Amino acid sequence: MKLLVLGATGPTGRHVVDLALDAGDTVTVLARRPEALDERAGRVDVVAGDATSHDDVAKAVSGQDVVISALGRSTSVRADDLFTRAAAAVLGAAAEQGVSRLVWLSSFGVGDTYRSASVTQKVMYRTFLRNIYANKELAEKVIRASRLDWTLVYPTMLTKGPATGRYRVGERLPMKGNPTISRADVADFLFKAARAPEWIHRDAVITD
């Protein structure tokens, strides 16, 4: 498989890249700072650029089978329109280049998933994460309305723990307290979803 990974220098994206390389896939990375790829740089095709730029994404997506977006804002609580701008760039470039499959990392609590959140989760989503979640929701409305074969992935609170392979996934899952999931397990699902059709045009809530 040929795949483009956005957010490949981030903590979740790095796991996705490693999984794809281990599977023997051809990996292209679009990165503003290619040097942040470290030892992975010599094993992937690197396009220096910005995921919010139509031209940069179009260059990187050419010839790909699937796009996996693991874009995030790290510890920032401001979106700065990252997700809406990236979604516009990806949708336009993918349509232009004839690429149809998109797996997009979101966050549990965005959009309709908010209704299933616990009281503890809702407090955090309405306060600290309010700006980022609003921008993510706008981006996802555009993705849903597109002609792409999209999958939207909604993990609960992310941790740095190891991959367990024992996570739960479903379109809706009951929540208590503030459940977590490791970035490694999220990457595992992103990669598996990109290789199989069963999650096309579906939301995937994922947690331990």
Secondary structure by P-SEA (a helix, b strand, c coil): cbbbbcccccaaaaaaaaaaaaaccccccccccccccccccccccccccccccaaaaaaaaccccbbbbbccccccccccaaaaaaaaaaaaaaaaacccbbbbbbbcccccccccccaaaaaaaaccaaaaaaaaaaaaaaaaacccbbbbbbbccccccccccccccccbbbbccbbbbbaaaaaaaaaaaaaccccccbbbbbcc
